[in-house]
C-alpha cells in the first residue's frame, strides 16, 4: 500500500495492494482492494468498496457503493448505492465513466459500458448501453398504482 501526504483514512477502513495519492479521504468503513488507484483529492466514503479501479482526481464516491474493474475520470460524482455490475458469472468487464459525469443514486452500471463526458445518469437507472456525453440518460418505468388484493 502506498499512501501520499495529506491523506485521511478514517476508522475501520481496509486497504490492500493499492495506491493512494495526496489529499484523498477514505472511509470510515471503506475497502480498497488490490490494483486500485485513488488519484489526488478523491473522496471514498463509508461502506464503499473499490476493486481494481482508477478513481480520478477530485471524484467522489461518498457512500454505500461498489466500483469494480472501472476507470472513473476526474470530477465525477457517484451517488449513494451505485454499483458496477462487472461480472456475468464467467467473465469480468470494464466500466468507464468520463470526466465530469454525474451518476444518480442507486444506479447499476452493467459492464461493459461507458458513460460520456459530463453525462448525467438519473437515479435508479440500470445502464445496459453507453451513455452519450453531455446528455441525461434514464430508463425508469412509469409508476403504476395497483389495487390491493383482499
N, C-alpha and C positions, 0 to 999 in steps of 0.2 A: 504494500500500500504506500502510495506517495501522496503526501498532503502538503500543499503550499501554504504560504503565510496568510494571516488574517482569515483563516477558515474556521468556522464554528461547527462543532459536531456535538449535537445535543444527546441527552441521556438515552441509553438503550438502543443506540444505532449500531449497526454491524457492517463493517467494510471488509472486503476481501479482494486481493489482487486487482486493485483499481487505482486510478489516477485522479487526484482532486486538485484543481487549480486554485488560485488565490481568490479570496473574498467570497467563498462558497459557504452556504448554510445548509446543514444536513440534520434532519430529524426534528423532534425526537422519534424514536421507534422506526427509523428508516433502515433499509437494507440495500447496500450497494454491492452487487455481485461481480465476479471476475470479468475482466476485459471492458469494464465500464470507465468512461472518462467524463468527468464533470468539469466543464470549462468555466472560465472566470465569471464570477458573480451569479452563478446559477443557484437556484433555491430548490432543495428537495425536502419536502415537509414530512409530517407524521404519517406513518403507515404507508410509505411509498417504497416500492421495490424497483430497482433498476438492474437490468441484466444485459451484459454485452451490448451496451449502447453508448452513444456520444450525446451529451446534453450540452447544447450551445451556450455561448456567453449570454448571461442575463436572462436565461429561460427559467420558468417557474413551473414546478410540479408540486403543488402545495399539500395535497393530502389524498390518501386512500386510492392510490393508482399503481398500476403495473406497467412498466415500459420495458419490453424485451426485444432484443435484436433490432434496435431502432437508431436512427440518426435524426436528432432533433436540432433544428437550426437555432440561430440567435434570436433573442427576444420573443420566444414562443411562450404562450400560456396554455397549460394543460389543466383543464378543470377537474374537480374532485370526482373520484370514481371512474376515471377514464382508464381503459386498458388497451394494450396492443395484443391482438389475438395472433400470435406468431407461429403457432404450432397446429398442424392439421391432423395430428396423430401419427404422422410419418416423417414429415419434413418441417423445418423451421424456415420462416420467411422474414424479410426485412420490411420495416415501415420507415418512410422518410417524411419528415414534416419540415417544410421550408421556413426560412426566416420570417418572423412577424406573424405567424399563423396563430389563431385562437381556437382552441378545442373546447367546446362546451362540456359541462359536467355530464358524467355517466355515458360518455361516448365509447364505442367499441371500434377500433381501427383494425379491420381484418386484413392482415398481410397476405400477399404483397400489395401495398398501397402507398400512394404518395399524396401528400397534402401540399398544395402550391403556396407560393409566397403570399403572405398577408391574407390567406383564405380564412374563412370562419366556418367552423363546423358546429351546427346547432346542438344544443343539449339533448342527450338521449339518442343521438344518431348512431346507427350501425353503418359504418362506411365500408362498402364492398368494392368500390372502384375509386380511381383517383379523383381528387377534388381540385378543380382548377384554381389558379392563382387569382386573388382578388375577388373571389365570389363567395357567397353564402351557400353552404350545402346542408340540406336537412333531408331526412327520409322518414319522418314520423307519420304514423297512421292517424286518421281523424279519430277523435274521441267519440265513442258510442255509449249511450246510456241504455242499458237493458233492464227489463223488468225482472225483479227477483222472483224466483220460484217459491211457491208456498209449501 
